[in-house]
C-alpha cells in the first residue's frame, strides 16, 4: 500500500479494493483465512493494510482451483511459521491431474454429443414435419445400450407410425 494509505481499512474499504463483498471477507474470517480484525469503537472491523495482500493471495489461489478449506490448512501452517510449500505443490499437482482427467472426459463427451447430433439429424431428416422425431427417446435408448434403429421401431409403434409410413 502507498504511504498515504490509512492505518486500517474497514470491511467495505478492503472489500472494494479487493473486488469482493464484505460478506466474502466475513467468510474468509470464519474459515480462518483472515485473522479476525480488531474492532473500532463503533463496532466496524479494522483490517490491516496487509490484509489486502492476503485477500489477493486467496483470490489467486481460488482462481486455480484451491478450496477455502485447503487454503485454511495451508495458512494454519504458514501463520505458525511453518513451510507448507511441499503441500501447496502437492495440492496444485492434484488439481492439474484432476483437470487433465476432466479434459479427457470432456473429449469423450464431445465425441458422444457429436454422434448424438448426427443421429438426431438423420432422424429429423426422416421425420415428417408434423410428427415428433423422438430425439430424447433415441438418447435414452442409446444410454441403455440399445441400437438406435430399435429405439426408432419402439417409438414408431408408440406414436402410431409404422415402418412403411416412414419410408
N, C-alpha and C positions, 0 to 999 in steps of 0.2 A: 504494500500500500504506500501511497505517497506521503510526504512529510506533512501535508495539511489535512490528513485523514483524522477522523475522530479517534479517541482512545478506545471507544467501544461502539458497537453497532447494535441497534435494536433489530428485532426479528424481521420487521418489514424492510429495513435497510439492507440487511445481509441477504435476505431472500431476493430482493430486487437486483442486487449486484451479482448474485449467483444465477439468476434466471429461474428461480424455483419459487414455490409458495411458502409462506410461513408454516403451513401445516406440514410440509415436507421437512422443514427444519425440526419441528417437534418429533416427527417420526424418526429422524436421524438421532435425536437425543434419546428417545425410547429404546432404540436398537443399540445404543452405546457407540455410535459412530461419531457423535459430537458430545463433548463434555457438557453437562448441564451448566449453563452460564449463571453468573450471579444476577440478582435482580436489582433493578433501580428501586428507589423508594415508592415509585408509582406502580411497581409490580412488573414492569417491562423487563424482558430478558436483555442482558447487556453482553453481547458476544465480543470477543477479542478480534482485532483486525486479522489475526492469523486464521480465524475460523473460515474466512472466505477461501483461503488456500485449501483447507481441509475439505470444504464442500466441493470445490472444483476437483479435487482428487477423487472424492466419492463419485461425482458425476462421470468422470473419465473412466473409472473402473466399472461403473454400472453400464456404460456405453459399450464395453467389450464383453459384457456377459456376467460379470461378478454379481453375486446376490448380496443383499444387505446383511444377511447372516454370515456369509463368508467374509465380508469386509469387517464385520464386528469382531470375528475371530482374529483376523489379521491385526486389526487395530489394538486389540487387547494385548497381543504380544508386543507390537510396536510401541505402544504407550507405556508398557512395562519395561522399556529399554531392551527388548529382545530383538532378534533379527528374523523376521518372518519371510525373508526373501525366497528361500527354497520352497516354502509353502505357497507363496504367491505364484512362483514359477510353475509349480505342480498344478495349481488350480487353473492357470491360464492354459497349460498344455491339455488338461482335461477338457476345457472349453473348446479348444481347437479340434480335438479328437471328436467331440460330440457334434461340432459344426460340420466337420467333414462327413460324418455319418449322415447327418440331416441332408447335406447336399446330395449324397448318393441316393438317399431315399427320395428326395425331390426329383432327381433324374428319372428314377423308376416311375414315379407318379406321373411325371410329364409324358413319358412314353405311353403309359396306360391311358392317360387322358387323350392323347393324340389318337390312339387306337379307338377309343370310345367315340370320339368325334367322327372318325372315318366311318365307323359302323353306323352311327346315327345319320350321317349324310346319306349312306346307302339306303337306310330305312326310310328316310324322308323322301328320297327320290322315287321310291316305290309306293309311297302312300298317297292316296287321293287327297286333294286339298281339304275336303270336308270330313276327313277321318283323322283320328289320332294315330301317330306312328308308334306309340308305346315306348318312347325313349327310356323312361325311367324303369319300365319293366325289363327292357333289354339290359340295363345296367344291373338290376337286381339278379337277373339270370346269369350274367357274366360273373357277378360276385359269388354266386353259388356254384360256379364251375360248369354251368350248363352251356351248351352251344347256343349262339345267337339264333340260329335257324329254329331250334326247338322253342326258344322263347317267342319267336315270331308266330310259330304254329299255335302255341298255347294262347298267346294274346289274340290272335286272329279268331280262334274259336270262341273266346270270351266276348269279343266285340261283335260277333256275328258275321265276320268276314271269312269267306272260305278261301282256300288256296287258289282255286280257279279265278275268283274275283280279283285277286291281287295280280294275277299275270297279265 
